[in-house]
Amino acid sequence: MRAFGLSRALSGPKTQPNIRNPAIRRGFVELRWSHTIRSLTMTPLFSDADIERIALGVIERTLPKPEWTHAAHFAAAFWVLRRPGMNAEADMPKLIRAYNLSTGVANTDSSGYHETITLASLRAARAWLKGRPETPLHTALDELLASRYGRSDWLLEYWSKPVLFSVMARRAWIDPDLKPFPF
């Protein structure tokens, strides 16, 4: 039930997410057939305000835990990457660890913060934004989420499960074992 946001709907209005499209709570990009132009169009999942709310929620440790999805990780990363004075590779690990602790998630060898996944995702996000310097943040994020990087298993193209989910990869950067990482 929590994966579809139903538990939140029962908990009252102050925990209702401020996201325009409930598909984001499910972690899916919603595709809709447009009868007027007869093509597939992607429904935007985020606004710039949504992205800022997620990032500030992580920084201030107020983002409801069910909203900390794969898409929300990228939203926070995009926001941090475009903030002057922030160093994503140094700041995101600290922010994620602190946020995890505030939501009751221990950062251990089997749960919580994962260094290789975080750094790989930051590298992909940085490259994505570099190729779109004038693109509004929400547009760039929606495009990334509609791409293969929007899938939560995208890193398994480069790392085998045993390597990516090893204690060593959780603690520190581990180079891919399947093929070179393009970022």
C-alpha positions in Angstrom: 0.0 0.0 0.0 2.8 2.5 0.8 4.3 2.1 -2.7 1.2 3.7 -4.1 0.9 6.5 -1.6 -2.3 5.1 -0.1 -1.0 5.1 3.5 -0.2 8.8 3.1 -3.7 9.5 1.9 -5.0 8.1 5.1 -2.6 10.0 7.4 -4.1 13.5 6.9 -3.4 16.6 4.8 -0.1 17.8 6.4 1.8 14.8 5.1 0.3 15.0 1.6 3.1 15.4 -1.0 3.3 18.6 -2.9 3.9 16.7 -6.2 1.6 17.5 -9.1 1.6 14.0 -10.5 1.0 11.0 -8.2 2.9 8.8 -10.6 6.1 10.1 -9.1 5.3 8.5 -5.8 5.2 5.2 -7.5 8.5 5.9 -9.2 7.2 5.5 -12.7 7.1 7.8 -15.7 3.5 8.0 -16.9 3.0 7.9 -20.6 -0.3 9.1 -22.0 -1.7 8.8 -25.5 -2.7 12.2 -26.9 -5.7 11.8 -29.2 -5.2 15.3 -30.7 -1.6 14.9 -31.9 -1.7 11.1 -32.0 1.7 10.5 -30.4 3.1 9.4 -27.0 3.8 12.3 -24.7 5.3 12.3 -21.3 3.4 13.9 -18.5 5.8 16.1 -16.5 6.5 14.6 -13.1 8.2 17.5 -11.5 8.2 21.3 -11.4 11.3 23.3 -10.4 9.4 24.0 -7.1 9.0 20.2 -6.6 12.7 19.6 -7.1 13.6 22.4 -4.6 11.1 21.0 -2.1 12.6 17.6 -2.3 16.2 18.9 -2.1 15.4 21.1 0.9 13.4 18.3 2.5 16.6 16.2 2.4 18.8 19.0 3.6 16.4 19.9 6.4 15.5 16.2 7.0 11.8 16.9 6.6 11.0 15.0 3.4 8.6 12.2 4.2 10.5 8.9 3.9 8.0 7.4 1.3 8.9 10.3 -1.0 12.6 9.4 -1.0 12.4 7.4 -4.2 14.8 6.7 -7.1 13.4 9.8 -8.9 13.7 11.9 -5.7 17.4 11.0 -5.4 18.0 12.3 -8.9 15.8 15.4 -8.1 18.0 16.3 -5.1 21.2 15.5 -7.1 20.1 17.8 -9.9 19.3 20.6 -7.5 22.6 20.3 -5.7 24.5 20.1 -9.0 23.1 23.4 -10.1 23.7 25.2 -6.7 26.6 27.5 -6.6 28.9 26.8 -3.7 27.8 23.2 -3.3 30.0 20.2 -4.2 27.7 17.3 -5.0 30.4 14.6 -4.5 31.2 16.0 -1.1 27.8 17.2 0.0 25.4 14.5 -1.2 26.9 11.6 0.8 26.7 13.7 4.0 23.1 14.8 3.2 22.0 11.3 2.4 23.6 9.8 5.5 22.0 12.4 7.8 18.6 12.1 6.1 18.7 8.3 6.4 19.4 8.6 10.2 16.6 11.1 10.6 14.1 8.7 9.0 15.3 5.7 11.1 17.5 4.1 8.4 20.9 3.1 9.7 23.9 3.5 7.4 25.5 0.1 7.7 27.2 -2.5 5.6 23.8 -3.7 4.4 21.5 -0.7 4.5 21.3 3.0 4.0 23.9 5.0 2.2 25.7 3.4 -0.8 28.9 5.2 -2.0 29.2 3.6 -5.5 25.5 4.0 -6.4 25.6 7.6 -5.2 28.8 8.6 -7.0 27.7 6.8 -10.2 24.3 8.5 -10.1 26.0 11.9 -9.5 28.3 11.3 -12.5 25.4 10.5 -14.7 23.3 13.5 -13.4 26.3 15.8 -13.9 26.8 14.6 -17.5 23.1 14.9 -18.2 22.9 18.5 -17.0 26.2 19.4 -18.8 24.5 18.5 -22.1 21.5 20.7 -21.2 23.0 23.9 -19.7 20.0 26.1 -20.6 17.3 23.5 -20.0 15.0 24.1 -17.0 15.8 21.7 -14.2 12.4 20.0 -14.3 12.6 19.4 -18.0 16.1 17.9 -17.7 15.0 15.7 -14.8 11.8 14.5 -16.6 14.0 13.6 -19.7 16.5 11.7 -17.6 13.7 9.8 -15.8 12.2 8.9 -19.2 15.6 7.5 -20.3 17.2 4.3 -19.2 18.7 6.1 -16.2 15.2 6.5 -14.9 15.2 2.8 -14.2 16.3 1.9 -10.7 18.3 -1.1 -12.2 20.3 1.0 -14.8 23.6 0.4 -13.0 23.4 -3.3 -13.5 24.5 -2.7 -17.1 27.9 -1.8 -15.7 28.2 -3.7 -12.4 27.2 -7.3 -11.6 24.9 -7.6 -8.6 27.5 -9.3 -6.4 30.0 -6.4 -7.0 27.5 -3.5 -6.9 25.8 -4.8 -3.7 29.0 -5.8 -1.9 30.1 -4.2 1.3 33.1 -2.7 -0.4 30.9 -1.0 -3.0 28.6 0.4 -0.3 31.6 1.8 1.6 33.7 3.2 -1.3 33.8 3.6 -5.1 34.3 0.3 -6.9 34.9 0.4 -10.7 32.4 -1.5 -12.8 33.1 -5.1 -13.5 30.9 -5.6 -16.6 31.9 -2.7 -18.9 33.5 0.7 -18.5 31.3 3.4 -17.0 30.7 6.2 -19.5 30.7 9.1 -17.0 
